[in-house]
Amino acid sequence: QVSKRQVELVTPLANFMARVILDIQSGREKENRRKRAQELLALISNLGPAIIKAGQALSSRPDLLPAEYLEELQKLQDRLPPFPTPQAFATIEEELGMTIDEIFSEIDSEPVAAASIGQVYKGRLRSNGQQVAVKVQRPGCEEQIGIDLFILRSYSQVFTGLLKAVRRDLDFVSVIDDFGRLIYGEIDYLLEANNAKKFNEIYALSSQNVTAPIVYEAFTTKKVLMMEWVEGFRLTDSAALERLGFDKTQLVNTLVECSFRQILDNGFFHADPHAGNLFVNKRGQLVYLDFGMMSYVKPNQRYSLIEAVAHLVNRDFDALATLYKRMGFIPVDQDTKPIVEALQDALPEVLGASVSELNFKNVINKLGDVMYKYPFSLPPFYIAIIRCLGVLEGLAIQVDSNFTIIRRAYPYIASLLLTDASPELKASLRQLSMPEGQLLWGRVESLLENALSLEKSQFDASMAASQLLDFLLDEDSKEVADQVVEKSVELADQLGVEFSDYIKEYTGAISGFGRVFQNVPSPLSLSLLGLVQARVLKADTDPEMGPLLLKAQQIARVLGANSSIDPKKLAKLISKVLRDPRAQALTQDLAIRISERAIARNFGVLLAQDRFGGRPSGGSVSPSTSFRQMDRERAEGKDTNPKPPS
């Protein structure tokens, strides 16, 4: 049996590889790549369930195959003609030790679905009258898979040698081993039952919008899986969802939020969320089905993924290449300069790109070109995530044509970076915000804006503030804290100026009002601004706000609308500031500098001229330049007490 299967399997694969090698030797490999990819698709489709599954697994491996092969292999259908129902019933009786009549009061004579590994029947349990879905493994499936894996692994060293001949340094043995673990996990229905139970415990029980079928353990074995029957509609069935009054966009939001929680919060995730594995029940809940393809991401791997997306969004490809080394994607001795240059050329501006450029498939294709050219080797968890996010975006696009998974993921990632207390993510935030010791305000601002775009349940502003305070009070962050204070002084001063200008626009209505509030401290000015707009100044058209004032108002509205500041946590934060000597010193320094700016601006440039010995010849003194000089001298311990104006 093994010898016969060896001929059936190895001969066509060897012939195919020979054609590819001839293409390479003749310099026509790229020209013939699409043609060869189509030949491989046809070949794999006729070699049985194990090889079909292997082809599907390869379709998510940009480090192994060029884009043309990935695109063709994604067309593989995991469908085979159903095997005879008498065989299925015989398997059920043998596995459960009971007759069909003893188990079911009724069961369909034909399967409702059939695939390469098993098929599903609809029945009703005699014991409790509940409708159930019964999955039965295809007879001889496990034995066939075992033989195919044995043959492939036996020839893996030969395949590795052939790949080296065409300048591809790949350990084919590890590829076969990874695939073996994947497919044996799919054919073990006891493992799938445990996956379904775990998914229910982690996600379904903690959310009113997500659920999964109940497993009937008493009727489940390695080859038979019995679960609750789910009545519902596919997420892509727009007509049915509209008829029932369900919001498709909200359902997609639920799917995306749950997927991010799975990958980034808990690490246990459904790796195959395609349309056939997702239903919407009559209560409007999203129902996950088929738990044969689950994966797990360890905490350190999750942190690395978060950091990778942040570097990608900020186009910090040097840091991204270094991270790839740390994750084991490329050898530690690999020169990353050409990889960095290739990434810069291949990838678009992630947050500012058009939808067509930004879709996950396009980004992965471009990233895959780099991974195929250079010696990348992707671990199983990363491959599972690529598959999951690709399938997820493809499904969501059918509901919302402008949906992009990367843009939707970044606010969630920004929230984790700002609120997670793990040392790994704290280090990632430090690396992202100050890669060379200098705080990059644009990145910090982008993180905050994206995090604030989330709902209250997804971003805790109080926790973010607490994390920021801990970061600034750390002994290693003294230089950063000084930068933050200096920048805060500049922002507060500019905010005061913009507020003053805003108020002056109303002087036609209230004489002298602008002068009254010209030097009101900025936090108070924001509150007064709302009061003035709403109750005092009844102008038909609001004057134009300055950019900083407008942004501050937008942030205040978002915080107010989402109520993402917890009063108890805020009280603890204030208590920490009052008790911590370092926090007291920073707060005092900030207050003094803001006051000095306000005083100096109130008396004009006279204070600056007197403080620094008059106006330089040939030009004027810039107040902002003088303020910065005062701040630098204070940092050096010099006396900066302002003299009275002359």
N, C-alpha and C positions, 0 to 999 in steps of 0.2 A: 504493500500500500504506500509506504514512504517512497520507494523507488519510482513508482508510477507518478505520484504527485510531484516528485522532484523534477521529472521530465516535463510535466505540465507547467510547472512554475518557473524553473530556472531557464529552460530553453528560450521562451519568448522574451524574458527579461534580459538574458545575455545578448540576444540578437538586437534588442533595442539599444543596449549600451554600446554595442559595436558600431551601430549607425551613428550614435552621438560622437564617439571617438573619431570616426572617419570624418565627420563634419568639422571637428576641431582641427584635425591634421590638415584638412584641405582649406581651412580658413573660412568655412561657411557655417560655422555653428550658430552665430547670431542670426544669419539670414534664414536658416532652417529651424530656428528655435520654436516658433509657433507651430509649425508642422509636426515637429517631434513631440511637442506637448500634447497635441491632439491625438497622436499615435499612442502616447502613454495613457491618456484617458481611456481610449477604446480598449487597450490591453488590460488595464486594471479592472475595468467594468466586467470582464468575463472570467476573472480568476477567483471568485468566491468571496464570502463575507469578510474573512480576515484581511485579504488584500484590499478590498474596498475600504475597510476601516483604516488600513495603513495609508491609502491614497488620501482619504479625508484628513488624516493627521498631517500628512506632508503638505497639504494645502495651506497650513498655517506656519510653515517653516521658511521664512524669507532668508534664513542663514544657509539653507541647503539648496534651494532652487531659485532660479530667476523668476521674475514677475509673470512671464508668459505661462510657465508651468503652474504657478500658483493659481492663476485665473482659470485655467482649464480644469485643474483638479477640484476646484470649488464647485464644478458642475456635477460631481459624482453624486448619484442618488443612492441612498441607503435603502433600496427597495428590492425585494425579490418576490417572485410569485409565492403566495401562501402555500404552506405544506398542508396535507390532508387533515381535516378536522379529527377523524378517528385517531390519528397519531397524536394529535394535541391532547385529546381526552385521555388516551392511554397514559401519556406522560403525567397528567394531573392525578389520575388514580394511583399510579405507581409512586409518585412523590408524596401524596397525602395519605395513602393507605385507606382510601374510602372510594366508593363508587360515585359516579357523577350524580346519580339520583340522590344519594345520601348528602352530598354537598350542596347541590343547587335545586331550587324548586323550578327554576327555568334557566336556560342558557342558550344563546344564539347558536345556530348550526354553522354559521360562517363568521370568520373573524372581521372585526371592524377596522383593523389595521394590521399590516404585515411589513416586516423589515428583515434585514439580513440575519439578525440574531434571534428574533422571536416574533410572535404575533399576539394580538389582544382580542379577547372575547368579552361580550357583555352578558352578565348573568345576575341571578338573584339568589342570595343565600337562603337555604332552607331554615337555618337556625334562628335568624332574626328578621328575615324578609328584606334586608337591605340590598340595593343594587350595587354590584361590584364590577370592577374591571379586572380581568384575569389575564396576566401576561404569561405566555408559555414559551419556553426556549425551544428553538428549532432542533429537532433530533440530530445528533451527531455533530452539532455546532462546536462544542468544546473540543472534541477530538480533532476535528478538522483544523481548528485554530492552532491547537498544540502542534500538529504536524507542520503546518505552514511556518510557524515561528521557529521550530527546530531546523527546518531547511534554510530559512532566511539567515538564522544565526550561524549555521554551519558555513554558509558562503559569505558571511559578513566581512571576513578578512580579505577575501578575494575582491569584494566590492570596494573595500577601503583602498586596496592597491590600485584598482582601476581608476578610482577618483583621484588618487595622487598623481597618476599618469596624466590626468587632465588638469593638474594644478589645483586640486581641491583637497586640502588637508582636513579630512573628516574621519572621526572615529565611528564607523558604521555600526560597530558592536553596541556602543552606548545608545545609538538611535533605535536599534532593534529592541534593546532592553527596556527603554522608556516606553516604546509602543506596546510591548508585552504587558507591562504593568497597567497601562491604560485599558487595553482590551479585556484583560482578565477581570478588571474592576467592573466592566460593563456586563460581562456574562454571569457574574455572581449576583443573583437576585436578593440574597440575604444582605449583601453589602448595599445594594440599592435601597432596600427597605430601611436599613439603618440610616442611610443618607436622607431619606424622606422624613424620618422621625426627627433627626437632628435639625433639618431645615425648618420643620414646623416649630420646634422648640425655640430656635434662635430668632426666626423672622416672623412666622405666622402668628405666634402667640403674643408678640410685642407690637403687632400692627393690625389695625382694623381693616386695612385695605389689601392685605396680602394673605393668601392661605395656600394650603397644599392638601392633597387627599390623605385620609386616614389609612394606615396600613393595617391589614388583618393578619397579625403575626401567626395566629394558629393555622392559617391556610397559606403560609409562605415558606418556601424552601429555596434551595440554590437554583432550581430550575422553574419554579412557579412563584409568581408574585401576585398577591391579591390586595387590591386597594379599593377605596371608595370610588364609586362611579360619579363623575362630575358632569352635570348638565351645564352647558354654556356655549359661548361663541368665541371664535378666534378674535384676537385683538385687531386683526386686519379686516374683519367683517363690518365695514362701516354702516351698511344698511341696518343690520340687526342692532348695533349699538345705538344708532340714532333713534330707532324705533322704541327702544327701551329708555331713552333719555340719558344715556351715559355719555360723559364728556371724554372723548378720545384723547384729547391733549392731557387731561388730568391723569388718565390711565397710563399714558406714556411717562408722565412725570413720576408716577408711583413706581413704574418699572425701573426707570433710571435711578431714582433715589434708592430703591431696594438693592439694585446692582452695585452701586457705590458702597453701600453699607456692607454688602457681602465681601467685596474685594478689599476695601480700605479699612473697615472697622473690625470685622470679625475674621476675615481671611478664608472663610468657608463659603465657596461660591458655586453657583450653577454655571457650568462652562458651555452650555448649549441652549441659550434662551431664544430659539427660533420660534416662528409663528405656530408650529404644530405642538410645541411644548408649553404654550401659554394660552389660557382660556380666561374669559370674563364670565363669572357666574351671574345668576339672576339678582344677586344682592349688589352687583357692581364691584365685586372683589376680583383682584388679579389672582389667578390660580396657576401655580407652577406645576408642571407634570414632568415625568421621566427624569429620575435622579441617578441614571447610570453614569453620566459624565459630570462628576463633581470634582472640584480641585481645592487645594488648600495653599494659602500663602502665609508663610511664617512672618512674625512681626518685623524682623529685620528686612525681609523682602518687601513688605508693605511700605516701610519707611523709605526704602530705596526707590520704589515706584513713585511715591509722592515727590521725592526729590528730583527724579528724572523728568516728571511732567513739568515741575517748576522751572528746571533748567531749559527745557524745550520751549516753554512759553516765553521765557526771557532771552532765548537764543544764546544762552551761555554754553556753547558747544565744547569749550575746553573743559568745563566742569562736568559736562555730560559724558565726555570720553573718559575722564578720570573715574567717574562713577561706574561706567561700564567695566572698567578694570576691576574695581572693588567688588562688583557683582559677579565677576567671573565670566563675563560675556566675551572678553578678549584676553589674550595672554598678557601677563604682567610686564613682559619685556617688549610688547608691541609699541612701535612708534605711533603716537596718536595724532601727530601733526597732519598727515594726509587724511585721516578719518575726520578730524575737525573740519578741514577744508571741504571734504565731500559732504558733510552734514550741512555746512553753511550754504553750499550750492544747491542741495537737494530739497531742503525743507523751507516752507513758506513762513512768513510772520504769522505765528499761530493764532493770536487773538485778533489780528487785523486782516487776515486773509479772507478772500471771498469764500462763499460756501463750497463752491466747486473745488477749491484748493484745500479746504480745511477738512473735508470728510475723512473719516478714519481710514478708509480703504486707500485713499490717495496718499495720505501721510505714511501709512505702513508700506505702500508700494515704493515710495521714494526712500524711506528708511531701509526697506528690504534691499534695494539696489546697492546701498552702502554695505549692508550686512553680508550680501552675497559676494561682493568684491573683496572684502577684507575678512580676516580669519575670526569671524564671530561664531560662537556656539551658544545657542539659547537653551536654558534649562526648561524642564517641563512646565513649571508654574507659569513662566512668562509666555510660553506657547499657548497655554490654556487661556490666559488673559487676552492675548491677541485675538483668539477665536471668539471668546465671549463678547468683547467690545465690538468686534467687527459684525457679529450676528446681531447684537443689540442695536447698533446704529442702523444697520440695514432694515431691521424691523421698524424702528422709530421713524425712519424716513418715509415709510409707506403711510404713516399717519400725519407727519409734519415734514414737508419737503425741505424745510430750512434747518432741520435738526442736525447738529454736529456734536458728537460725544465729547470731543476735546474741550470745546468751549463750555459745554455743560459741566464737565468734570472740574474745571479749574476753580470755580467758587468753592466747591466742596473741599478741594485740596488746600486752598487758601485758608479756609476755616480751620482745618486740621493743623496747619503750620502755625497758626496764631493761637490755638487753644490747647493743643496736646502737650502734656507735661513730660512725655518720654524724652530721655536724654538724646536719643537719635534724631527726633524731629526738632528739638532745640538746636542741635548742631546743624541740621539742615537749614533752619531759619537763619542762623548766624552766617552760614556759607552763602546763602542766597542774598541776604540783605547787606552784607559787608564782606565780599569775597577777598578784598585786599586790605581790610582794616578800615576802609572808608565807607561810611553808611550811604547806601544808594537809596535816596528818598523815593525815587520813582517806583522802585520795586516794592517798598513798604506800602506806599500809597495804593499801588495796584492790588496788593494782597488784601488790604482793608476794604477797598471798594468792591472787590469780587466777593469777599466774605459777607459784606453787608447786603449783597443782593439776594442772599439766601433767606429762607423763612426763619422765624424765631427758633423753631425746634432744631435747626441745623447749625446755628451760630450763636454762641454765647459771648456777647460783647464784654460782659463783666469778667469772664474767664480770660478773654484776650487781654484786657487791661491788666489783670493780675499777672499774667504771664509776662507781659511787657515790663511791668515793674520789677519782677524777679530778675528778668534779663538785665535791666539797667543797674540793679543793685548788686549784681555779681561782681566779684573782685576783678575778674578778667574783662569787665565791660566798662571800666572807668572812662576810657577814651571815648567809647561810644556814647556813654551817658552825657559827656561834655558836648558831643556833637548834637545830641538830641536837645539839650538845653539851649544851645546856640540857635539851632533851627527853630525851636519852639518860640524863642524870643522874636526872631525875624517874622514868623508867621503871625504871632499875636500883634506885633507892631503893624504889619501890613493889613491885618484884619481890622484893627482900629482905624487905620487910614481909610479903608474902603467903607467902613461903617459911617465915618464922619462925612465922606463924600456923598454917601447915599442919603444921609439925613439932610445935608445941605440942599439937595434937590427939592426938598419940601419947604425951603425958606420962604417961598412965595405964600405958602399957607400959614406957616407959623414963624414969625420973625424971630431970628436969633436962635432957633431950635438947634441948628447944626453946631453952633459954638458951645452950647450947653453940654452936648454929649461928645464933644470932639475927643476928649481923652478918657472916656469911660473905659475901664478894663474890658478886654475882649469877651470873656465869658458872660459878663453881665450885659454887654452890648447886644449879644445875640438874643437874650431874653427880651431886652427893651425893644429890639427890632421887631419882634413878633407883636409886642404890645402896641407899638406905634403904628404898625401897618394895620392891625385889626381894629383898634379902638380910637386912636387919636387922629391920624391923618386919613381923611376920607377922600383921598384923591382918586380920580377916575382911572388913572393909569399909574402903576408903580414905576418909579425911576429904575433905570438899569443898574443891576448890581455888579460889583467887581467880581472877577473869577473866583477869588478865594472866599468871598462872602457868600457867593452863590453855592459853592461846594459845601461850605459849613452848614448852610441852611438845608441843603439836600441830605447831608448826613444826619442832621438833627431830626428831619422828618422821617428818615428811614428808621432811626433808633426809636422814635416815638411810635411809628406804625407797627413795628415788629415787637416792641417792648422787650428787646433782647438784653436789657440791662436789669439784672436781678438786684433789687434793693438790698437784700441781705448780703450778697457778695460785694456790692458796692460799699456797704458799711464796713465790712472786713477790710476792704482795700484802703479806705480812708484811715481806719485804725492802724493798719500797717505803716502807712505814710507818717502818721503822727508818732509812732513808737520807734521807728527805725532811724538811727542817727544819720545814715547815708541818705535816706529818703528826705529827712528833714533838711539836710544841707542842700540837696538838689532843689527842693521846693523853695527854700529861702533864696538860693542863687537865682532861680527862675523869676521869683517875685521881684527881687531887687533889679534885675536887668530890665524886666518889663516896665517897672516904675521909672527907671532912668530914661528909657526910651520915650516914655510918655512925657516926662518932664522936659527932656531935650527937645522933643517935637513941639511942645507947647511954647517954649521960648525961642524956637527957630534955630538957626545956625549959630546964634551968638554964643551959646554954650560951647558948641564944638570949636569955634574960633578961639575962645578964651582958654579952653582946656588944652589945645594943641598949639598955642602960640601964634594965632592969627592965620589969615588966609595965605596960602602959598602964592607966590607971584605967578602971573600968567594964567590963573584959573581960579576956580572956586572950590570950597570945601564941600565934599559930599557928606551929608549927614549919615547916610548908611555906612560909608567908609569909616567915618569917625566912630560910629557905634561899634563896628567890628574891631577897631583898634582898641577901644576901651575894653571890650570883652577879652581880647587877647592878653592885655596887660593884667586884667584881673586874674586870668588863669595863671600868669607868671608871678602873682603875689604882689603886684604893684598897687599903690594907692589909686583908686579910681573915684574917690568921693567927689562929686561935682562941686565946683566953686560957684558962688553966686554970680549971676550975669553982670558984666560991667556996664 
